[in-house]
Structures are given as structure tokens and as C-alpha cells.
Amino acid sequence: MRHDIQPNERSFSTKEVAEEAGIAPPTVRKYGQILERNGYEFLKDGDRRIFVQSDIESLIALRDTDKPLDDTAKDLVYQQKEKLEGFNETEIAIPDTYDNLPHDPNQLKEILMFLSNELAATREMNAQLTNSMSQLKTTVSRLQQDHHVISSTIGNSAQKTHAKIEKLTEQQKTHYETLLQQEKQKSEFLQKELKIMRDEQKREWRSQNDFNKRLEEAIQKPKDKWGRLFSIFRK
């Protein structure tokens, strides 16, 4: 397990490493696989690699090497192991140093000041987070209210629109029924007028027929009389 990571050391994403090393993200993943295959240790979050500055330097070494990549990777793994062993030796001496700290007022004061500053910074961060959460809750509440207002407005508008449509439909229905009744009355009136005209025409025909018959009879009666008279003149 790696022990060479400093408490405040910055970590890098694959994209940031690619920019720092001047290589493409797929190449970062390829170099990482080569290093791990040869025994190199990365910090990991699940299956995702977490890079620090020393890892970037190892990737750059792979980028710039003239030797086969696996050979360079083995060299880098050897260097990492030596570095980790050095950190392990340092960790062994640390307890003795801590045992002496309480007897040094100046060092103890510095440690306490450091812890005090860290605590103050943490409290400030917590206050900022609390304020941000409060603002977020206010924003969410406001959005919920806006959503309710919008939904109510849309619902009222829909009801008004539906009422207008029903009113227009009823008006159109009434207008259509009125027109239909008027057309029906006109049709009945025209039928009556047509019947009257037909009856008058029939009467005129009868009257004309009667007149024609009388005329024929009137013409037929003097025919014999005038015929005998004309026969005398022929003799």
C-alpha cells in the first residue's frame, strides 16, 4: 500500500493528467495499465485510478522513453518501491518525535495553532455549506410555489377555454336550429304558394277548355245554315 501521499497533496483526473503530460486520455489509461502490469501501485477509488504528481512524472517518463515501455515501467516500479520503503522507515521514527512534542512548548503551540486554524476553517466551511443548503431549500421552495402557481394558472385557463368552447358550441347550435327553422318556414311558404299557383293554373285551364268548347259549339251551329246558303249560289 502506498504511504508516499502527503495529506494535502492534490489529486488529478484522467483528463487533467492528459493535459499535464501532453498525451491523450486513452494513452493515459494505456500507460496506467502497463505500469500496473509491472507492479506499479496507484491510489484507487473502486476501479478508478487517482493520480498524484509522482504518477504524472511516471507517465511522462513512459512518454519520453526510448526503451520498450515494459522495461521503463519496471524501472519506475523499482523506483516507487525504494521510495515507499524510505517512507516506511520515516514512519517508524515518527512516534519518537511525537513523544517529544509535548515537552517542547513552542512546537506544541505551533501544533495547537495549526489545529485551531484548521478547526476555524472547517467551521467556516460548515457555515458556508449550511448557508448554501438554506439558500437551496429556499430556491426549491420558491420553485415549488412557482410550479403550483403555473399549474393553477394553466388549470384555470383550461377551464375558461373549455367554458368558452362550450358557449360557442351552444351558440352555433342555437344559430343552426334558428336557420333550420327559418328554412323550414320558407319551404312551407313556398310549397303553399306553389299549390296556390297550381290551383289557379288548373282553374285557368278549365276555364280555357270551357271557353274553347263553347267556341267550337258556337262555330259548329251556323255551319249548316251557311252551307245551304252557299249551295244556292253554286247552282
VODREN-108603 format. One record per residue (C-alpha): x, y, z; residue in one letter; residue number from 1. Coordinates in nm, 3 decimals, padded with zeros to 5 digits. Last residue first. Layout:
<x X&y Y&z Z&residuo A&num NUM>
...
end
This chain:
<x -12.643&y 02.636&z -10.866&residuo K&num 235>
<x -12.330&y 02.738&z -10.667&residuo R&num 234>
<x -12.511&y 03.032&z -10.515&residuo F&num 233>
<x -12.777&y 02.804&z -10.372&residuo I&num 232>
<x -12.503&y 02.577&z -10.221&residuo S&num 231>
<x -12.357&y 02.877&z -10.030&residuo F&num 230>
<x -12.685&y 02.927&z -09.848&residuo L&num 229>
<x -12.713&y 02.565&z -09.763&residuo R&num 228>
<x -12.357&y 02.574&z -09.610&residuo G&num 227>
<x -12.428&y 02.892&z -09.419&residuo W&num 226>
<x -12.704&y 02.722&z -09.230&residuo K&num 225>
<x -12.509&y 02.404&z -09.178&residuo D&num 224>
<x -12.210&y 02.588&z -09.027&residuo K&num 223>
<x -12.418&y 02.813&z -08.805&residuo P&num 222>
<x -12.407&y 02.558&z -08.513&residuo K&num 221>
<x -12.038&y 02.449&z -08.535&residuo Q&num 220>
<x -11.888&y 02.790&z -08.463&residuo I&num 219>
<x -12.085&y 02.835&z -08.143&residuo A&num 218>
<x -12.012&y 02.478&z -08.040&residuo E&num 217>
<x -11.643&y 02.526&z -08.108&residuo E&num 216>
<x -11.645&y 02.850&z -07.913&residuo L&num 215>
<x -11.832&y 02.689&z -07.627&residuo R&num 214>
<x -11.579&y 02.410&z -07.618&residuo K&num 213>
<x -11.288&y 02.652&z -07.632&residuo N&num 212>
<x -11.432&y 02.859&z -07.349&residuo F&num 211>
<x -11.481&y 02.553&z -07.133&residuo D&num 210>
<x -11.127&y 02.443&z -07.203&residuo N&num 209>
<x -10.995&y 02.791&z -07.119&residuo Q&num 208>
<x -11.189&y 02.795&z -06.793&residuo S&num 207>
<x -11.063&y 02.451&z -06.705&residuo R&num 206>
<x -10.708&y 02.554&z -06.788&residuo W&num 205>
<x -10.748&y 02.875&z -06.588&residuo E&num 204>
<x -10.880&y 02.677&z -06.293&residuo R&num 203>
<x -10.586&y 02.438&z -06.319&residuo K&num 202>
<x -10.344&y 02.730&z -06.331&residuo Q&num 201>
<x -10.505&y 02.882&z -06.024&residuo E&num 200>
<x -10.471&y 02.550&z -05.838&residuo D&num 199>
<x -10.108&y 02.522&z -05.949&residuo R&num 198>
<x -10.036&y 02.875&z -05.838&residuo M&num 197>
<x -10.200&y 02.811&z -05.498&residuo I&num 196>
<x -10.003&y 02.487&z -05.459&residuo K&num 195>
<x -09.677&y 02.670&z -05.544&residuo L&num 194>
<x -09.754&y 02.940&z -05.290&residuo E&num 193>
<x -09.824&y 02.676&z -05.024&residuo K&num 192>
<x -09.500&y 02.494&z -05.108&residuo Q&num 191>
<x -09.311&y 02.823&z -05.099&residuo L&num 190>
<x -09.448&y 02.901&z -04.754&residuo F&num 189>
<x -09.359&y 02.553&z -04.625&residuo E&num 188>
<x -09.007&y 02.587&z -04.762&residuo S&num 187>
<x -08.965&y 02.933&z -04.612&residuo K&num 186>
<x -09.083&y 02.800&z -04.275&residuo Q&num 185>
<x -08.835&y 02.512&z -04.294&residuo K&num 184>
<x -08.556&y 02.748&z -04.394&residuo E&num 183>
<x -08.638&y 02.966&z -04.094&residuo Q&num 182>
<x -08.645&y 02.664&z -03.863&residuo Q&num 181>
<x -08.308&y 02.546&z -03.996&residuo L&num 180>
<x -08.162&y 02.891&z -03.954&residuo L&num 179>
<x -08.281&y 02.901&z -03.593&residuo T&num 178>
<x -08.151&y 02.550&z -03.526&residuo E&num 177>
<x -07.812&y 02.647&z -03.672&residuo Y&num 176>
<x -07.799&y 02.962&z -03.461&residuo H&num 175>
<x -07.886&y 02.766&z -03.145&residuo T&num 174>
<x -07.619&y 02.505&z -03.224&residuo K&num 173>
<x -07.362&y 02.776&z -03.301&residuo Q&num 172>
<x -07.443&y 02.948&z -02.972&residuo Q&num 171>
<x -07.416&y 02.620&z -02.782&residuo E&num 170>
<x -07.079&y 02.544&z -02.943&residuo T&num 169>
<x -06.958&y 02.895&z -02.868&residuo L&num 168>
<x -07.059&y 02.854&z -02.503&residuo K&num 167>
<x -06.897&y 02.510&z -02.478&residuo E&num 166>
<x -06.577&y 02.644&z -02.634&residuo I&num 165>
<x -06.576&y 02.941&z -02.397&residuo K&num 164>
<x -06.624&y 02.709&z -02.096&residuo A&num 163>
<x -06.338&y 02.486&z -02.214&residuo H&num 162>
<x -06.113&y 02.790&z -02.257&residuo T&num 161>
<x -06.203&y 02.912&z -01.910&residuo K&num 160>
<x -06.135&y 02.568&z -01.761&residuo Q&num 159>
<x -05.804&y 02.540&z -01.946&residuo A&num 158>
<x -05.702&y 02.887&z -01.834&residuo S&num 157>
<x -05.786&y 02.798&z -01.475&residuo N&num 156>
<x -05.580&y 02.476&z -01.495&residuo G&num 155>
<x -05.287&y 02.655&z -01.663&residuo I&num 154>
<x -05.294&y 02.923&z -01.395&residuo T&num 153>
<x -05.314&y 02.662&z -01.118&residuo S&num 152>
<x -05.021&y 02.467&z -01.267&residuo S&num 151>
<x -04.818&y 02.787&z -01.305&residuo I&num 150>
<x -04.894&y 02.891&z -00.947&residuo V&num 149>
<x -04.807&y 02.543&z -00.814&residuo H&num 148>
<x -04.484&y 02.535&z -01.016&residuo H&num 147>
<x -04.394&y 02.881&z -00.891&residuo D&num 146>
<x -04.456&y 02.763&z -00.534&residuo Q&num 145>
<x -04.239&y 02.454&z -00.592&residuo Q&num 144>
<x -03.969&y 02.673&z -00.746&residuo L&num 143>
<x -03.980&y 02.902&z -00.444&residuo R&num 142>
<x -03.949&y 02.605&z -00.207&residuo S&num 141>
<x -03.656&y 02.471&z -00.410&residuo V&num 140>
<x -03.488&y 02.813&z -00.405&residuo T&num 139>
<x -03.541&y 02.848&z -00.029&residuo T&num 138>
<x -03.405&y 02.497&z 00.028&residuo K&num 137>
<x -03.101&y 02.579&z -00.187&residuo L&num 136>
<x -03.045&y 02.903&z 00.003&residuo Q&num 135>
<x -03.057&y 02.712&z 00.331&residuo S&num 134>
<x -02.822&y 02.446&z 00.193&residuo M&num 133>
<x -02.580&y 02.718&z 00.078&residuo S&num 132>
<x -02.592&y 02.881&z 00.421&residuo N&num 131>
<x -02.526&y 02.547&z 00.590&residuo T&num 130>
<x -02.241&y 02.479&z 00.347&residuo L&num 129>
<x -02.094&y 02.822&z 00.414&residuo Q&num 128>
<x -02.123&y 02.766&z 00.789&residuo A&num 127>
<x -01.959&y 02.424&z 00.753&residuo N&num 126>
<x -01.675&y 02.581&z 00.554&residuo M&num 125>
<x -01.630&y 02.845&z 00.821&residuo E&num 124>
<x -01.628&y 02.575&z 01.090&residuo R&num 123>
<x -01.370&y 02.376&z 00.896&residuo T&num 122>
<x -01.152&y 02.685&z 00.850&residuo A&num 121>
<x -01.177&y 02.757&z 01.223&residuo A&num 120>
<x -01.086&y 02.395&z 01.305&residuo L&num 119>
<x -00.788&y 02.407&z 01.068&residuo E&num 118>
<x -00.676&y 02.734&z 01.224&residuo N&num 117>
<x -00.708&y 02.586&z 01.573&residuo S&num 116>
<x -00.523&y 02.271&z 01.467&residuo L&num 115>
<x -00.238&y 02.483&z 01.329&residuo F&num 114>
<x -00.237&y 02.698&z 01.640&residuo M&num 113>
<x -00.227&y 02.386&z 01.858&residuo L&num 112>
<x 00.059&y 02.242&z 01.656&residuo I&num 111>
<x 00.251&y 02.570&z 01.674&residuo E&num 110>
<x 00.195&y 02.591&z 02.048&residuo K&num 109>
<x 00.317&y 02.233&z 02.092&residuo L&num 108>
<x 00.627&y 02.317&z 01.893&residuo Q&num 107>
<x 00.691&y 02.619&z 02.111&residuo N&num 106>
<x 00.614&y 02.436&z 02.432&residuo P&num 105>
<x 00.851&y 02.144&z 02.358&residuo D&num 104>
<x 00.786&y 01.865&z 02.613&residuo H&num 103>
<x 00.458&y 01.772&z 02.440&residuo P&num 102>
<x 00.649&y 01.714&z 02.118&residuo L&num 101>
<x 00.899&y 01.456&z 02.246&residuo N&num 100>
<x 00.666&y 01.156&z 02.218&residuo D&num 99>
<x 00.566&y 01.278&z 01.876&residuo Y&num 98>
<x 00.927&y 01.255&z 01.758&residuo T&num 97>
<x 00.965&y 00.904&z 01.894&residuo D&num 96>
<x 00.640&y 00.805&z 01.719&residuo P&num 95>
<x 00.774&y 00.942&z 01.388&residuo I&num 94>
<x 01.085&y 00.726&z 01.365&residuo A&num 93>
<x 00.899&y 00.421&z 01.228&residuo I&num 92>
<x 00.710&y 00.640&z 00.978&residuo E&num 91>
<x 01.041&y 00.757&z 00.829&residuo T&num 90>
<x 01.144&y 00.396&z 00.767&residuo E&num 89>
<x 00.812&y 00.330&z 00.587&residuo N&num 88>
<x 00.863&y 00.642&z 00.373&residuo F&num 87>
<x 01.203&y 00.512&z 00.258&residuo G&num 86>
<x 01.047&y 00.177&z 00.170&residuo E&num 85>
<x 00.787&y 00.358&z -00.038&residuo L&num 84>
<x 01.057&y 00.545&z -00.230&residuo K&num 83>
<x 01.250&y 00.226&z -00.299&residuo E&num 82>
<x 00.931&y 00.058&z -00.419&residuo K&num 81>
<x 00.850&y 00.353&z -00.646&residuo Q&num 80>
<x 01.197&y 00.348&z -00.803&residuo Q&num 79>
<x 01.165&y -00.026&z -00.874&residuo Y&num 78>
<x 00.819&y 00.030&z -01.029&residuo V&num 77>
<x 00.963&y 00.308&z -01.247&residuo L&num 76>
<x 01.242&y 00.077&z -01.372&residuo D&num 75>
<x 00.986&y -00.195&z -01.444&residuo K&num 74>
<x 00.775&y 00.056&z -01.641&residuo A&num 73>
<x 01.078&y 00.154&z -01.848&residuo T&num 72>
<x 01.131&y -00.210&z -01.942&residuo D&num 71>
<x 00.759&y -00.257&z -02.017&residuo D&num 70>
<x 00.757&y 00.052&z -02.242&residuo L&num 69>
<x 01.043&y -00.072&z -02.460&residuo P&num 68>
<x 01.332&y 00.177&z -02.444&residuo K&num 67>
<x 01.344&y 00.524&z -02.599&residuo D&num 66>
<x 01.147&y 00.674&z -02.311&residuo T&num 65>
<x 00.972&y 01.013&z -02.336&residuo D&num 64>
<x 00.610&y 00.906&z -02.289&residuo R&num 63>
<x 00.695&y 00.643&z -02.031&residuo L&num 62>
<x 00.884&y 00.904&z -01.828&residuo A&num 61>
<x 00.587&y 01.143&z -01.869&residuo I&num 60>
<x 00.362&y 00.874&z -01.721&residuo L&num 59>
<x 00.599&y 00.832&z -01.424&residuo S&num 58>
<x 00.604&y 01.210&z -01.367&residuo E&num 57>
<x 00.224&y 01.214&z -01.372&residuo I&num 56>
<x 00.222&y 00.939&z -01.109&residuo D&num 55>
<x 00.453&y 01.145&z -00.887&residuo S&num 54>
<x 00.214&y 01.441&z -00.914&residuo Q&num 53>
<x -00.090&y 01.243&z -00.794&residuo V&num 52>
<x -00.332&y 01.028&z -00.994&residuo F&num 51>
<x -00.649&y 00.858&z -00.868&residuo I&num 50>
<x -00.730&y 00.545&z -01.073&residuo R&num 49>
<x -01.093&y 00.435&z -01.100&residuo R&num 48>
<x -01.175&y 00.069&z -01.027&residuo D&num 47>
<x -01.307&y 00.143&z -00.677&residuo G&num 46>
<x -01.150&y 00.477&z -00.587&residuo D&num 45>
<x -00.786&y 00.392&z -00.643&residuo K&num 44>
<x -00.439&y 00.511&z -00.543&residuo L&num 43>
<x -00.196&y 00.368&z -00.794&residuo F&num 42>
<x 00.066&y 00.099&z -00.734&residuo E&num 41>
<x 00.315&y -00.015&z -01.003&residuo Y&num 40>
<x 00.371&y -00.391&z -01.027&residuo G&num 39>
<x 00.461&y -00.448&z -01.394&residuo N&num 38>
<x 00.105&y -00.490&z -01.511&residuo R&num 37>
<x 00.014&y -00.182&z -01.308&residuo E&num 36>
<x 00.259&y 00.030&z -01.510&residuo L&num 35>
<x 00.138&y -00.104&z -01.843&residuo I&num 34>
<x -00.228&y -00.049&z -01.744&residuo Q&num 33>
<x -00.156&y 00.311&z -01.640&residuo G&num 32>
<x 00.027&y 00.373&z -01.970&residuo Y&num 31>
<x -00.283&y 00.258&z -02.164&residuo K&num 30>
<x -00.519&y 00.466&z -01.947&residuo R&num 29>
<x -00.307&y 00.778&z -02.000&residuo V&num 28>
<x -00.288&y 00.694&z -02.374&residuo T&num 27>
<x -00.670&y 00.686&z -02.391&residuo P&num 26>
<x -00.674&y 01.033&z -02.225&residuo P&num 25>
<x -00.441&y 01.178&z -02.496&residuo A&num 24>
<x -00.091&y 01.293&z -02.407&residuo I&num 23>
<x 00.063&y 01.628&z -02.307&residuo G&num 22>
<x 00.156&y 01.515&z -01.955&residuo A&num 21>
<x -00.036&y 01.793&z -01.775&residuo E&num 20>
<x -00.330&y 01.788&z -02.020&residuo E&num 19>
<x -00.362&y 01.408&z -02.008&residuo A&num 18>
<x -00.330&y 01.418&z -01.630&residuo V&num 17>
<x -00.616&y 01.669&z -01.613&residuo E&num 16>
<x -00.838&y 01.444&z -01.828&residuo K&num 15>
<x -00.753&y 01.136&z -01.621&residuo T&num 14>
<x -00.840&y 01.323&z -01.302&residuo S&num 13>
<x -00.573&y 01.469&z -01.074&residuo F&num 12>
<x -00.511&y 01.459&z -00.697&residuo S&num 11>
<x -00.352&y 01.739&z -00.496&residuo R&num 10>
<x -00.142&y 01.662&z -00.192&residuo E&num 9>
<x -00.284&y 01.797&z 00.135&residuo N&num 8>
<x -00.213&y 01.490&z 00.349&residuo P&num 7>
<x 00.105&y 01.390&z 00.155&residuo Q&num 6>
<x 00.099&y 01.064&z -00.039&residuo I&num 5>
<x 00.412&y 00.847&z -00.004&residuo D&num 4>
<x 00.249&y 00.570&z 00.200&residuo H&num 3>
<x 00.126&y 00.348&z -00.084&residuo R&num 2>
<x 00.000&y 00.000&z 00.000&residuo M&num 1>
end
